[in-house]
Amino acid sequence: MTTSALPAGPIDDLQTRVLSRRSWMRMVFATIAGSCAALVYPITRYLVPPPELAVTAGEALAGTVGEMPPNSGKTFRFGSRPALLVRLATGEYRSMSAVCTHLGCTVQYRPEAQQIWCACHNGCYDLNGRNVSGPPPRALDSYDVQVRGQEIYAIRKQAA
């Protein structure tokens, strides 16, 4: 009587598919490393903000000549930050940053007091941007104003 070999079954296939201990550890460490990277990346992006674009903006269009009556103000964008254009009662234009130096709130022009006011903590600035009262520690950054035809431009002052 002759015995024939049994055909390869599922047990033989299972033995050839078993991972070695080294391969299993590589897979576990790769999974852990991928999970850590997926967790750390958004935290790093939050803690390290992208570079500021407003620093590179040298000038911005603030408005047109006929749009503002005397003793009024308006907010406009200077790069990625707000700025303030004020037309004095004399018709002269002044421009400065609209970001309060205390906590970064947006300031506004108050025509009745002829002052720039921060609503967050009642900080006041004069029409040159110098702090008059309240908690702001320093003056607002001021800009040069230039009228070109019918357009009014605010220009970042060059450091001396």
LOKE-941187 format. One record per residue: residue number from 1; x, z, y of N, C-alpha, C in turn; residue in one letter. Coordinates in Angstrom, 2 decimals. Layout:
NUM,X,Z,Y,X,Z,Y,X,Z,Y,A
...
END
This chain:
1,0.82,0.00,-1.15,0.00,0.00,0.00,0.88,0.00,1.23,M
2,0.55,-0.76,2.15,1.32,-0.85,3.38,0.53,-0.20,4.52,T
3,1.24,0.48,5.34,0.60,1.09,6.51,0.97,0.26,7.73,T
4,0.00,0.05,8.47,0.24,-0.71,9.71,0.28,0.27,10.88,S
5,1.01,-0.10,11.88,1.12,0.74,13.07,-0.20,0.70,13.82,A
6,-0.54,1.83,14.36,-1.77,1.89,15.15,-1.55,1.16,16.47,L
7,-2.56,0.52,16.95,-2.42,-0.16,18.24,-2.22,0.88,19.36,P
8,-1.53,0.45,20.43,-1.28,1.36,21.56,-2.60,1.76,22.18,A
9,-2.79,3.02,22.36,-4.05,3.52,22.91,-3.84,4.18,24.26,G
10,-4.84,4.87,24.73,-4.77,5.49,26.06,-3.73,6.58,26.16,P
11,-3.38,7.23,25.08,-2.37,8.28,25.13,-1.00,7.70,25.42,I
12,-0.68,6.56,24.84,0.60,5.93,25.11,0.69,5.44,26.55,D
13,-0.42,4.90,27.10,-0.43,4.45,28.50,-0.24,5.62,29.45,D
14,-0.82,6.76,29.12,-0.72,7.94,29.96,0.72,8.44,30.03,L
15,1.42,8.39,28.92,2.80,8.87,28.91,3.71,7.97,29.74,Q
16,3.42,6.69,29.84,4.26,5.81,30.65,3.94,5.95,32.13,T
17,2.76,6.46,32.47,2.35,6.61,33.88,2.68,7.99,34.45,R
18,3.14,8.89,33.71,3.43,10.23,34.19,4.59,10.16,35.18,V
19,4.40,10.85,36.34,5.45,10.87,37.36,6.52,11.87,36.97,L
20,7.71,11.52,37.32,8.77,12.50,37.11,8.64,13.58,38.18,S
21,9.29,14.68,38.00,9.22,15.79,38.94,9.79,15.36,40.30,R
22,10.85,14.59,40.29,11.47,14.12,41.53,10.52,13.20,42.31,R
23,9.84,12.29,41.62,8.89,11.40,42.29,7.72,12.18,42.86,S
24,7.25,13.17,42.14,6.13,13.97,42.61,6.53,14.75,43.87,W
25,7.72,15.30,43.91,8.19,16.05,45.08,8.36,15.14,46.29,M
26,8.85,13.92,46.08,8.96,12.96,47.18,7.60,12.66,47.78,R
27,6.61,12.48,46.92,5.27,12.19,47.39,4.69,13.39,48.16,M
28,4.92,14.59,47.69,4.42,15.78,48.39,5.10,15.92,49.74,V
29,6.41,15.77,49.80,7.13,15.89,51.06,6.75,14.79,52.04,F
30,6.53,13.58,51.56,6.09,12.49,52.43,4.71,12.79,53.01,A
31,3.83,13.35,52.22,2.50,13.72,52.70,2.58,14.81,53.76,T
32,3.41,15.80,53.52,3.58,16.90,54.49,4.19,16.36,55.79,I
33,5.21,15.53,55.68,5.86,14.97,56.87,4.88,14.11,57.66,A
34,4.08,13.31,57.00,3.09,12.48,57.69,2.03,13.32,58.38,G
35,1.61,14.39,57.74,0.62,15.29,58.34,1.19,15.98,59.58,S
36,2.43,16.42,59.49,3.08,17.07,60.64,3.23,16.09,61.80,C
37,3.63,14.87,61.53,3.77,13.87,62.58,2.43,13.57,63.23,A
38,1.37,13.48,62.43,0.04,13.21,62.97,-0.44,14.36,63.83,A
39,0.04,15.55,63.60,-0.35,16.71,64.40,0.52,16.85,65.64,L
40,1.82,16.61,65.52,2.76,16.84,66.61,2.67,15.73,67.67,V
41,2.41,14.50,67.29,2.41,13.39,68.25,1.42,13.60,69.39,Y
42,0.13,13.88,69.13,-0.77,14.07,70.27,-0.43,15.28,71.13,P
43,0.12,16.32,70.53,0.52,17.49,71.31,1.67,17.11,72.24,I
44,2.62,16.36,71.74,3.76,15.91,72.55,3.30,15.01,73.69,T
45,2.37,14.10,73.41,1.86,13.21,74.45,1.14,14.00,75.54,R
46,0.49,15.09,75.17,-0.19,15.93,76.14,0.81,16.71,77.00,Y
47,1.83,17.26,76.37,2.79,18.09,77.09,3.77,17.29,77.94,L
48,4.05,16.06,77.57,4.97,15.20,78.31,4.16,14.04,78.88,V
49,3.66,14.17,80.13,2.80,13.13,80.69,3.58,11.85,81.00,P
50,2.88,10.74,81.13,3.56,9.48,81.46,4.14,9.55,82.87,P
51,5.08,8.69,83.21,5.67,8.73,84.55,4.63,8.43,85.62,P
52,4.79,9.06,86.77,3.87,8.91,87.88,4.04,7.55,88.54,E
53,2.93,6.83,88.72,2.99,5.52,89.35,2.90,5.60,90.86,L
54,2.35,6.70,91.39,2.17,6.83,92.82,3.49,6.90,93.56,A
55,4.54,7.34,92.92,5.84,7.45,93.57,6.38,6.07,93.94,V
56,6.07,5.06,93.15,6.60,3.73,93.40,5.80,2.97,94.45,T
57,4.56,3.40,94.76,3.76,2.71,95.76,4.32,3.00,97.14,A
58,4.67,1.97,97.88,5.24,2.15,99.20,4.22,2.07,100.30,G
59,3.13,1.36,100.06,2.09,1.25,101.07,0.76,0.95,100.40,E
60,-0.31,1.21,101.15,-1.65,0.97,100.62,-2.57,0.55,101.76,A
61,-3.53,-0.29,101.44,-4.54,-0.70,102.40,-5.51,0.47,102.58,L
62,-5.60,1.00,103.81,-6.43,2.18,104.06,-7.81,1.81,104.56,A
63,-7.96,0.69,105.20,-9.26,0.30,105.73,-9.12,-0.86,106.70,G
64,-10.21,-1.13,107.40,-10.21,-2.18,108.42,-10.49,-1.56,109.78,T
65,-10.15,-2.29,110.83,-10.22,-1.75,112.19,-11.63,-1.33,112.59,V
66,-12.64,-2.09,112.32,-13.99,-1.79,112.80,-14.81,-0.87,111.92,G
67,-14.29,-0.42,110.81,-15.12,0.33,109.87,-15.28,1.82,110.21,E
68,-14.37,2.39,111.00,-14.43,3.83,111.28,-14.69,4.08,112.76,M
69,-15.71,4.88,113.07,-15.92,5.27,114.47,-14.87,6.32,114.88,P
70,-14.67,6.54,116.18,-13.75,7.59,116.61,-14.19,8.96,116.08,P
71,-13.21,9.86,115.85,-13.42,11.20,115.32,-14.08,11.15,113.93,N
72,-13.48,10.37,113.03,-13.98,10.29,111.65,-12.81,10.16,110.69,S
73,-13.09,10.34,109.43,-12.06,10.23,108.41,-12.61,9.58,107.16,G
74,-11.71,9.06,106.36,-12.12,8.47,105.08,-11.01,8.65,104.07,K
75,-11.41,8.72,102.81,-10.47,8.86,101.71,-10.25,7.49,101.08,T
76,-9.01,7.19,100.73,-8.67,5.93,100.05,-7.60,6.22,99.01,F
77,-7.32,5.24,98.18,-6.32,5.41,97.11,-4.95,4.96,97.59,R
78,-3.98,5.84,97.39,-2.58,5.50,97.68,-1.86,5.60,96.35,F
79,-1.67,4.48,95.69,-1.13,4.48,94.33,-2.18,5.06,93.40,G
80,-1.86,6.15,92.71,-2.82,6.77,91.81,-3.40,8.06,92.39,S
81,-3.15,8.33,93.65,-3.61,9.58,94.28,-4.46,9.28,95.50,R
82,-5.32,10.23,95.89,-6.12,10.02,97.09,-5.30,10.29,98.35,P
83,-5.64,9.57,99.41,-5.03,9.77,100.72,-6.15,9.79,101.75,A
84,-5.83,10.26,102.94,-6.83,10.43,103.99,-6.41,9.62,105.21,L
85,-7.34,8.86,105.76,-7.13,8.15,107.01,-8.07,8.78,108.03,L
86,-7.52,9.22,109.16,-8.31,9.86,110.21,-8.18,9.03,111.47,V
87,-9.33,8.75,112.08,-9.32,8.11,113.40,-9.67,9.19,114.41,R
88,-8.74,9.47,115.30,-8.91,10.52,116.30,-9.92,10.07,117.35,L
89,-10.36,11.01,118.20,-11.29,10.69,119.28,-10.68,9.70,120.26,A
90,-9.35,9.68,120.35,-8.66,8.76,121.25,-8.57,7.34,120.67,T
91,-8.91,7.19,119.39,-8.83,5.88,118.75,-7.57,5.70,117.92,G
92,-6.65,6.64,118.00,-5.40,6.59,117.24,-5.67,6.92,115.77,E
93,-4.88,6.31,114.88,-5.04,6.55,113.44,-3.91,7.46,112.94,Y
94,-4.27,8.35,112.00,-3.30,9.18,111.30,-3.63,9.12,109.82,R
95,-2.59,9.21,108.99,-2.81,9.17,107.54,-1.91,10.19,106.86,S
96,-2.44,10.78,105.80,-1.70,11.78,105.04,-2.26,11.85,103.63,M
97,-1.56,12.54,102.78,-2.03,12.75,101.41,-3.30,13.58,101.45,S
98,-4.24,13.28,100.57,-5.49,14.04,100.50,-5.44,15.07,99.38,A
99,-4.24,15.39,98.89,-4.07,16.37,97.82,-3.56,17.66,98.43,V
100,-4.38,18.71,98.34,-4.02,20.01,98.91,-2.74,20.53,98.24,C
101,-1.88,21.13,99.03,-0.61,21.62,98.50,-0.76,22.96,97.79,T
102,-1.94,23.54,97.79,-2.16,24.81,97.11,-2.43,24.59,95.62,H
103,-3.55,23.95,95.28,-3.88,23.74,93.87,-4.22,22.29,93.55,L
104,-4.00,21.38,94.47,-4.21,19.96,94.17,-5.63,19.47,94.36,G
105,-6.48,20.22,95.04,-7.85,19.75,95.32,-7.79,18.64,96.37,C
106,-8.87,17.87,96.48,-8.93,16.80,97.47,-9.45,17.37,98.79,T
107,-8.70,17.12,99.86,-9.09,17.61,101.18,-9.98,16.58,101.87,V
108,-10.66,17.03,102.94,-11.54,16.15,103.69,-11.42,16.44,105.18,Q
109,-11.81,15.47,105.99,-11.75,15.63,107.44,-13.07,16.22,107.93,Y
110,-12.99,17.26,108.77,-14.17,17.88,109.38,-14.17,17.50,110.86,R
111,-15.05,16.57,111.25,-15.04,16.11,112.64,-15.43,17.19,113.65,P
112,-16.34,18.11,113.30,-16.77,19.15,114.25,-15.62,20.09,114.61,E
113,-14.73,20.37,113.68,-13.58,21.26,113.93,-12.31,20.47,114.22,A
114,-12.36,19.18,114.02,-11.20,18.30,114.14,-10.02,18.86,113.34,Q
115,-10.31,19.20,112.08,-9.32,19.72,111.16,-9.52,19.08,109.79,Q
116,-8.49,19.18,108.98,-8.56,18.75,107.59,-8.77,20.01,106.77,I
117,-9.76,19.97,105.88,-10.21,21.17,105.20,-10.20,20.99,103.69,W
118,-9.75,22.02,102.98,-9.79,22.05,101.52,-10.91,22.99,101.12,C
119,-11.87,22.47,100.38,-13.04,23.26,99.99,-12.73,24.27,98.88,A
120,-11.66,24.10,98.15,-11.37,24.99,97.02,-11.14,26.44,97.45,C
121,-10.28,26.64,98.44,-9.97,28.00,98.88,-9.94,28.11,100.40,H
122,-10.68,27.26,101.07,-10.86,27.29,102.52,-9.53,27.15,103.27,N
123,-8.66,26.27,102.78,-7.41,26.00,103.47,-7.63,24.97,104.56,G
124,-6.97,25.14,105.71,-7.12,24.22,106.83,-5.77,23.66,107.25,C
125,-5.80,22.40,107.66,-4.62,21.71,108.17,-4.97,21.11,109.53,Y
126,-3.96,20.96,110.40,-4.22,20.27,111.65,-4.16,18.76,111.44,D
127,-4.32,17.99,112.51,-4.37,16.53,112.38,-3.02,15.90,112.11,L
128,-1.95,16.69,112.11,-0.63,16.21,111.70,-0.33,16.58,110.25,N
129,-1.24,17.31,109.60,-1.07,17.69,108.21,-0.42,19.04,108.01,G
130,-0.09,19.75,109.09,0.52,21.09,108.97,-0.56,22.11,108.62,R
131,-0.21,23.05,107.72,-1.19,24.06,107.33,-1.40,25.05,108.47,N
132,-2.69,25.34,108.73,-3.07,26.21,109.83,-3.53,27.56,109.30,V
133,-4.35,27.55,108.23,-4.84,28.80,107.66,-5.14,28.61,106.19,S
134,-5.31,29.73,105.51,-5.63,29.68,104.09,-4.38,29.73,103.23,G
135,-4.54,29.50,101.95,-3.42,29.66,101.02,-2.44,28.49,100.88,P
136,-2.66,27.29,101.47,-1.68,26.22,101.24,-0.27,26.62,101.68,P
137,0.73,26.43,100.82,2.09,26.87,101.12,2.88,25.94,102.03,P
138,2.48,24.68,102.12,3.24,23.74,102.95,2.31,22.67,103.50,R
139,2.85,21.83,104.36,2.07,20.76,104.99,1.77,19.63,104.01,A
140,0.77,18.84,104.36,0.45,17.64,103.57,1.52,16.58,103.82,L
141,1.76,15.73,102.84,2.67,14.61,103.04,2.01,13.62,104.00,D
142,2.70,13.27,105.07,2.11,12.36,106.04,2.67,10.95,105.86,S
143,1.87,9.96,106.25,2.24,8.55,106.12,2.24,7.90,107.49,Y
144,3.04,6.87,107.66,3.00,6.06,108.86,1.79,5.14,108.77,D
145,1.19,4.84,109.91,0.03,3.95,109.95,0.42,2.71,110.72,V
146,0.06,1.57,110.16,0.38,0.29,110.77,-0.86,-0.60,110.74,Q
147,-1.22,-1.15,111.89,-2.37,-2.06,111.97,-1.83,-3.48,111.97,V
148,-2.27,-4.27,110.98,-1.85,-5.67,110.86,-3.11,-6.53,110.93,R
149,-3.32,-7.12,112.09,-4.54,-7.90,112.27,-5.74,-6.97,112.25,G
150,-6.64,-7.15,111.30,-7.82,-6.29,111.17,-7.66,-5.24,110.06,Q
151,-6.51,-5.18,109.42,-6.30,-4.25,108.31,-5.38,-3.10,108.73,E
152,-5.70,-1.92,108.22,-4.93,-0.71,108.50,-4.19,-0.33,107.22,I
153,-2.87,-0.18,107.31,-2.05,0.17,106.16,-1.41,1.54,106.36,Y
154,-1.38,2.32,105.29,-0.63,3.58,105.28,0.67,3.30,104.54,A
155,1.78,3.73,105.14,3.11,3.43,104.60,3.85,4.75,104.36,I
156,4.40,4.87,103.15,5.16,6.07,102.81,6.39,6.16,103.70,R
157,6.62,7.34,104.26,7.78,7.54,105.12,9.04,7.57,104.28,K
158,10.09,6.96,104.77,11.37,6.94,104.07,12.11,8.24,104.32,Q
159,12.72,8.77,103.27,13.50,10.01,103.41,14.73,9.74,104.25,A
160,14.99,10.64,105.17,16.12,10.46,106.09,17.42,10.92,105.48,A
END
